[in-house]
Amino acid sequence: MELMIPKIKREKFKLIRWSRRSGKKQELFHIYAISTIEQGIEILTGVPAGKRDESGRFTSGSVNSLAYAKLKKYAKISKED
């Protein structure tokens, strides 16, 4: 299981359990402290979120470029109806 928390709050989380049998701690979660939504997207998908270049286009193959292309497709379809 994975958990994302705002970077500023990470000191408050302690999600470690001690095993009764072995006396060793077990990590129950992977905790990712993120500062931006883009960092979260990259952690969850393994694909760069993507940034806009000078012409306003997102990095090719990025999550943002794929989402933008899909939104443009839906906008075109809704205008045709």
Order of alpha helices (4+ residues) and beta strands (2+ residues): beta-beta-beta-beta-alpha-alpha
